[in-house]
Amino acid sequence: MTNILLVDDDTELTALLTDILELEGFTVIEANNGEQGLAKVNADIDLILLDVMMPVMNGTEMLRRLREQHQTPVLMLTAKGEEIDRVLGLELGADDYLPKPFSDRELLARMRAILRRTRPSSEDPRDPPECLHYQDIDIYPGRQEVLCGGLPLVMTGTELALLSYFISHPGTIIAKEELSLEVLGKRLTPFDRAIDMHVSNLRKKLPPRDDGKPRIKTLRGKGYLLVEATP
């Protein structure tokens, strides 16, 4: 079973979403503010649906405190047109956002896209774990772990998926449209800054290279490039 923590103070919407998600096979745990939401976070929660505007503790404050201890995937539910909330949520480590009002179909599609890229794959413990290696970076997708220079890096599942995609295409210019579709599972729309924010967060978490070159280069108007090692 997939466990969803739904944090929203709109009780009518929460009841409606719970019915829809349970019909789709999800188990839903409800909370009506950020404090209640934090109290219900545990290792069994697979995804958090988090509203921004709530009493007692709002969604952005809950997300900030959550990321101090947990990397549980988060889909922010934001008011239409509130770009500042979306950007702040992404800066704090949200995996994606969905403006209200939204359709059931769009919500389920975004949820499943996040779960696909953030849930560890099943591996036979008798087999050596699959590893993606590039320069001093090692990624173990099945365990959702990243090492750089042998030291672990704390990343969200989305950041790990983004880094994995870069490593699979070293030295290649990757358009934002491609990254949004392949990593986030959605088409890039005008003013959508999700990919930009995820790349920014990823850069902050990756240690500098020994040769002083950037790991990920921005090519204005073209996209991003994972810089290859100097021969």
C-alpha positions as CSV (number, residue, x, y, z in Angstrom):
1,M,0.0,0.0,0.0
2,T,1.1,3.6,-0.7
3,N,0.6,5.9,2.3
4,I,-0.3,9.5,1.6
5,L,-0.2,12.3,4.2
6,L,-2.7,15.0,3.2
7,V,-2.2,18.3,5.0
8,D,-4.9,20.9,4.3
9,D,-7.2,23.0,6.5
10,D,-10.1,22.8,3.9
11,T,-12.0,19.9,5.5
12,E,-14.4,19.6,2.5
13,L,-11.6,19.4,0.0
14,T,-9.7,17.0,2.3
15,A,-12.7,14.6,2.5
16,L,-13.2,14.7,-1.2
17,L,-9.5,14.1,-2.0
18,T,-9.4,11.3,0.6
19,D,-12.4,9.5,-1.2
20,I,-10.7,9.9,-4.6
21,L,-7.3,8.7,-3.4
22,E,-8.7,5.7,-1.5
23,L,-10.6,4.7,-4.6
24,E,-7.3,4.7,-6.4
25,G,-5.8,2.3,-3.8
26,F,-3.9,4.8,-1.7
27,T,-4.1,4.9,2.1
28,V,-4.7,8.5,3.3
29,I,-3.7,10.0,6.6
30,E,-5.2,13.5,7.2
31,A,-3.9,16.6,9.1
32,N,-5.4,20.1,9.2
33,N,-2.3,22.2,9.8
34,G,1.4,22.0,9.7
35,E,1.9,21.0,13.3
36,Q,-0.5,18.1,13.0
37,G,1.2,17.1,9.7
38,L,4.7,17.1,11.3
39,A,3.5,14.9,14.1
40,K,2.2,12.3,11.6
41,V,5.3,12.1,9.5
42,N,7.1,8.7,9.8
43,A,9.0,6.3,7.6
44,D,5.8,4.7,6.3
45,I,4.7,7.9,4.6
46,D,5.4,7.7,0.8
47,L,4.2,11.2,-0.2
48,I,2.9,14.3,1.4
49,L,0.3,16.5,-0.2
50,L,0.9,19.9,1.4
51,D,-1.3,23.0,1.3
52,V,0.5,26.3,1.7
53,M,-2.1,28.5,3.4
54,M,-3.1,27.0,6.8
55,P,-3.6,28.2,10.4
56,V,-1.3,27.4,13.3
57,M,1.6,26.4,11.0
58,N,1.6,27.0,7.2
59,G,2.8,24.7,4.6
60,T,6.2,26.4,3.9
61,E,7.1,26.4,7.6
62,M,6.1,22.7,7.8
63,L,8.3,21.9,4.8
64,R,11.2,23.8,6.2
65,R,11.1,21.9,9.5
66,L,10.4,18.6,7.6
67,R,13.6,18.9,5.5
68,E,15.7,19.2,8.7
69,Q,15.0,15.5,9.4
70,H,13.2,13.9,6.5
71,Q,13.4,13.7,2.7
72,T,9.9,12.5,2.3
73,P,8.6,13.6,-1.2
74,V,6.3,16.6,-1.1
75,L,3.7,17.9,-3.6
76,M,2.8,21.4,-2.7
77,L,-0.8,22.6,-3.3
78,T,-0.7,26.3,-4.0
79,A,-3.2,29.1,-4.7
80,K,-3.4,30.0,-8.4
81,G,-1.0,32.8,-9.3
82,E,1.0,32.6,-6.0
83,E,4.4,32.2,-7.7
84,I,6.3,33.3,-4.6
85,D,4.8,30.3,-2.7
86,R,5.8,27.9,-5.4
87,V,9.4,29.2,-5.7
88,L,9.8,29.2,-1.9
89,G,8.5,25.7,-1.7
90,L,10.9,24.5,-4.4
91,E,13.8,26.3,-2.6
92,L,12.9,24.4,0.6
93,G,12.9,21.1,-1.1
94,A,9.4,20.4,-2.4
95,D,9.4,17.9,-5.3
96,D,6.7,19.7,-7.3
97,Y,3.7,22.0,-7.0
98,L,0.2,21.9,-8.2
99,P,-1.9,25.2,-8.4
100,K,-5.5,25.1,-7.2
101,P,-8.0,24.4,-8.6
102,F,-6.8,21.2,-10.1
103,S,-8.4,18.2,-11.7
104,D,-8.4,14.7,-10.2
105,R,-6.5,13.4,-13.2
106,E,-3.8,16.0,-13.0
107,L,-3.3,15.4,-9.2
108,L,-3.0,11.6,-9.7
109,A,-0.6,12.1,-12.6
110,R,1.7,14.4,-10.6
111,M,1.6,12.1,-7.6
112,R,2.5,9.0,-9.6
113,A,5.3,10.8,-11.4
114,I,6.8,11.8,-8.0
115,L,6.4,8.3,-6.6
116,R,8.1,6.7,-9.7
117,R,11.2,8.8,-9.3
118,T,11.5,8.8,-5.5
119,R,10.6,5.2,-4.4
120,P,13.5,2.8,-4.1
121,S,13.4,0.0,-6.7
122,S,13.1,-3.6,-5.5
123,E,16.5,-5.2,-5.6
124,D,17.6,-8.8,-4.9
125,P,19.7,-8.5,-1.7
126,R,22.0,-11.2,-3.1
127,D,22.9,-9.1,-6.1
128,P,25.3,-6.2,-6.0
129,P,23.3,-2.9,-6.1
130,E,23.2,-1.1,-9.4
131,C,25.5,1.9,-9.4
132,L,25.8,5.0,-11.6
133,H,29.3,6.3,-11.5
134,Y,30.7,9.6,-12.9
135,Q,33.9,11.2,-11.8
136,D,33.7,11.2,-8.0
137,I,30.0,10.6,-7.8
138,D,28.3,7.2,-7.2
139,I,24.5,6.9,-7.2
140,Y,22.7,3.8,-6.0
141,P,19.2,4.3,-7.4
142,G,17.8,1.2,-5.7
143,R,18.8,2.5,-2.2
144,Q,18.2,6.2,-3.1
145,E,21.7,7.0,-2.0
146,V,24.4,9.4,-3.4
147,L,28.1,9.4,-2.6
148,C,30.5,12.1,-3.6
149,G,34.2,11.4,-2.9
150,G,33.0,8.5,-0.8
151,L,30.9,10.8,1.5
152,P,27.1,10.6,1.5
153,L,25.0,13.5,0.2
154,V,21.5,14.2,1.5
155,M,19.2,14.6,-1.4
156,T,15.5,14.5,-2.2
157,G,14.3,11.8,-4.6
158,T,13.8,14.4,-7.3
159,E,17.3,15.8,-6.9
160,L,18.7,12.2,-7.1
161,A,16.7,11.5,-10.3
162,L,17.9,14.8,-11.8
163,L,21.5,14.0,-11.0
164,S,21.1,10.5,-12.4
165,Y,19.8,11.9,-15.7
166,F,22.7,14.3,-16.0
167,I,25.2,11.5,-15.3
168,S,23.5,9.4,-18.0
169,H,24.1,12.3,-20.5
170,P,27.6,13.8,-19.6
171,G,28.8,16.5,-21.9
172,T,25.4,16.8,-23.6
173,I,23.3,20.0,-23.6
174,I,19.9,19.0,-22.1
175,A,17.0,21.4,-22.7
176,K,14.8,22.3,-19.8
177,E,11.8,20.9,-21.7
178,E,13.6,17.5,-21.8
179,L,14.4,17.6,-18.1
180,S,10.9,18.5,-17.1
181,L,9.4,15.7,-19.2
182,E,11.9,13.0,-18.4
183,V,12.6,13.8,-14.7
184,L,9.5,15.6,-13.4
185,G,7.1,13.7,-15.7
186,K,5.3,16.9,-17.0
187,R,5.6,19.2,-19.9
188,L,7.3,22.5,-19.3
189,T,4.9,25.4,-19.2
190,P,5.6,29.2,-19.4
191,F,6.9,30.6,-16.1
192,D,7.4,27.1,-14.7
193,R,10.6,27.4,-12.6
194,A,10.6,23.9,-11.1
195,I,13.6,22.6,-13.1
196,D,15.6,25.8,-12.5
197,M,15.0,25.5,-8.7
198,H,15.8,21.8,-8.6
199,V,19.1,22.4,-10.5
200,S,19.9,25.2,-8.2
201,N,19.3,23.0,-5.1
202,L,21.4,20.2,-6.7
203,R,24.3,22.6,-7.3
204,K,24.3,23.7,-3.7
205,K,24.5,20.1,-2.4
206,L,27.3,19.0,-4.8
207,P,30.9,19.7,-3.4
208,P,33.2,21.8,-5.7
209,R,35.3,19.8,-8.3
210,D,39.0,19.6,-7.6
211,D,39.8,21.4,-10.8
212,G,37.6,24.3,-9.9
213,K,35.2,23.9,-12.8
214,P,31.4,23.9,-12.3
215,R,29.8,20.5,-12.2
216,I,26.6,21.7,-14.0
217,K,26.8,24.6,-16.5
218,T,23.9,26.8,-17.6
219,L,23.7,27.6,-21.3
220,R,21.3,30.5,-21.6
221,G,18.5,29.7,-23.9
222,K,19.6,26.1,-24.4
223,G,19.6,24.3,-21.1
224,Y,22.1,22.6,-18.8
225,L,25.3,20.6,-19.3
226,L,27.1,18.2,-16.9
227,V,30.7,19.3,-17.4
228,E,33.1,16.5,-18.4
229,A,36.4,15.9,-16.8
230,T,39.5,17.5,-18.3
231,P,41.6,14.9,-20.1
